[in-house]
Every structure is written in C-alpha cells, then in structure tokens.
C-alpha cells in the first residue's frame, strides 16, 4: 500500500521560500545606505556613506581619539567639514580617498566610529610600463 502525502507540507514550504526570497530581494535593492560625494550631501537626509578625497593640510587631531578634516569630491570640487571620533586607519592622510558612514549635524558630517575605510588608488591603477 502506497502512502499518500498531503500537499499542505509542499504548499507551506513553497510559501516560506517565497517570503524569504522577497525579503532578500527587498534588502538587496532598497535596504542599502546611499553612497554620496560631498557635492551631493545636501540632497540627502539620514545616514549615508560619504566618499571623497581628504583635503591636504586640513587634518586636525581632536583629543586622544578623533580627527577633524575636510573631504572633497574626487575631482577636487566641493568640500565639507567632517568629524570622526575614533582613531582613523593607519593609511589616513591628506590626498587619500576614503569612505565613512555617518550623518550631517549642524552643517558638519559626523562619522560613525569604526566605519572609516581608506582606499589605496595604486592597487586599482594600471601598472606603469617598464622603460628599457
């Protein structure tokens, strides 16, 4: 005698799979934090990832931990003041491309602790041809 199974288990499993798939698609598309450059910052409210180039000569230490600096668009255009209340990465310096999560407060971008990442442009540039 063959045992007959109920289709309820199959329907329940497919329903759960559909809900999980919708959840993943939603967070993959709409759940991210916008990534902006300083010239685009005024258009956004709430948390963002600010990316740009640290303006040389603008870095000031603020106590034991933290720095104040200006961050400009990668093309050298508009710049905004930034406060980061944590130790910056070792590679942090003027002229370096960085990204940092945070929000704007009273006209100053305030970075969240532990979110600053420096980018090394030499890793992404083509190697210079050797002269012979």
Secondary structure, DSSP 8 states (H G I E B T S, - for coil): ------THHHHHHHHHHHHHHHHHHHHHHTSS--EEEGGGGGG--S-EEEEEEE-TT--EE-SSS-EEEEEE-TTS--EEEEEE-S---TT--TT-EEEEEEEEETTEEEE-TT--EEE-GGGGS-------
